């Protein structure tokens, strides 16, 4: 039994993506708002992406910039890559858990309010 799990662990490690990445979970912002910002930086060089996010007026650019900087730091520290050669290979957002709240309205009724959260993932790669 233990031999099979060791084999599975080895196969999983070989199939794992080795590119530097960072994930921010449970960000209190709608995934659609975050996705609009991620579309701006997808495929761009690291420094161009940072400049784009710093100049963007959208509220979602702040958490995306944090995740991008974290991924670049992971690339430098863990894999010894230079920031000059990095670019945004993949960036996407997934929906996290939704907080459900209620707004009281007239005649004893209530309207539901959905406060959405998102998980942001940024994957960097080295230009060849």
C-alpha positions in Angstrom: 0.0 0.0 0.0 2.8 2.4 0.9 4.6 1.7 -2.3 1.7 2.8 -4.4 1.3 6.1 -2.6 5.0 6.8 -3.0 4.7 6.2 -6.8 1.7 8.5 -6.9 3.6 11.2 -5.0 6.5 10.9 -7.5 4.1 11.1 -10.5 2.4 14.1 -8.9 5.7 15.9 -8.4 6.8 15.3 -12.0 3.5 16.6 -13.4 3.5 19.7 -11.2 3.9 23.1 -12.8 7.4 24.4 -11.9 6.7 28.0 -12.9 6.7 30.6 -10.2 3.2 31.6 -9.1 1.2 33.3 -6.3 -2.3 32.9 -5.1 -4.4 35.3 -3.0 -7.6 33.8 -1.6 -10.8 35.2 -0.2 -10.4 38.7 -1.7 -13.6 40.6 -0.9 -14.2 41.6 -4.5 -16.3 40.2 -7.3 -14.4 38.0 -9.7 -15.8 39.9 -12.7 -14.2 43.1 -11.4 -10.9 41.3 -10.9 -11.1 39.7 -14.3 -11.3 43.0 -16.0 -8.0 44.0 -14.4 -6.3 40.7 -15.2 -7.2 41.1 -18.9 -5.0 44.3 -18.8 -1.8 42.5 -17.8 -2.2 39.0 -19.4 0.9 38.2 -21.5 2.8 41.4 -20.6 6.4 41.7 -19.2 6.6 42.1 -15.5 7.6 45.8 -15.3 5.0 46.7 -18.0 2.3 44.9 -16.0 3.4 46.7 -12.7 3.3 50.1 -14.5 -0.2 49.2 -16.0 -1.6 48.3 -12.6 -0.1 51.3 -10.8 -1.7 53.6 -13.4 -5.1 51.8 -13.5 -8.0 53.6 -11.7 -9.8 50.3 -11.0 -10.1 49.2 -7.3 -9.1 45.6 -8.2 -5.7 46.7 -9.4 -4.3 46.9 -5.8 -4.8 43.2 -4.8 -3.7 42.1 -8.3 -0.5 44.1 -7.9 0.2 42.5 -4.6 -0.2 39.0 -6.1 2.0 39.9 -9.0 4.8 41.2 -6.7 4.5 38.1 -4.6 4.9 35.9 -7.7 8.0 37.9 -8.8 9.5 37.6 -5.3 8.8 33.8 -5.4 10.6 33.6 -8.7 13.7 35.5 -7.4 14.0 33.8 -4.1 12.9 30.2 -4.8 14.2 29.8 -8.4 16.9 32.5 -8.8 15.2 34.2 -11.8 15.6 37.8 -12.7 12.6 40.1 -12.8 13.9 41.5 -16.1 13.1 38.2 -17.9 9.7 37.5 -16.4 6.3 37.9 -18.0 2.8 37.1 -17.0 2.2 33.7 -18.5 -1.2 33.0 -16.9 -3.5 35.0 -14.6 -7.0 34.1 -13.7 -9.6 34.4 -10.9 -12.0 31.9 -9.4 -15.0 32.5 -7.3 -14.6 32.0 -3.6 -17.4 31.6 -1.0 -20.2 34.1 -1.2 -21.3 36.0 2.0 -25.0 36.2 2.1 -26.6 39.2 3.8 -30.1 40.6 3.9 -31.4 44.1 3.5 -34.7 44.8 5.2 -37.4 46.5 3.1 -41.0 47.6 3.6 -43.8 45.4 4.7 -41.6 43.1 6.6 -39.8 41.7 3.6 -36.1 41.3 2.9 -33.9 41.5 -0.2 -30.8 39.3 -0.3 -27.4 40.8 -0.9 -24.6 38.6 -2.2 -21.1 39.7 -1.2 -18.8 37.8 -3.5 -15.2 36.8 -2.9 -12.5 35.7 -5.4 -9.3 33.7 -5.5 -6.6 35.4 -7.7 -3.8 33.4 -9.3 -0.8 34.8 -11.2 1.7 32.5 -12.9 4.9 34.0 -14.3 7.4 32.5 -16.7 10.7 33.4 -18.2 11.1 34.9 -21.7 13.3 32.9 -23.9 
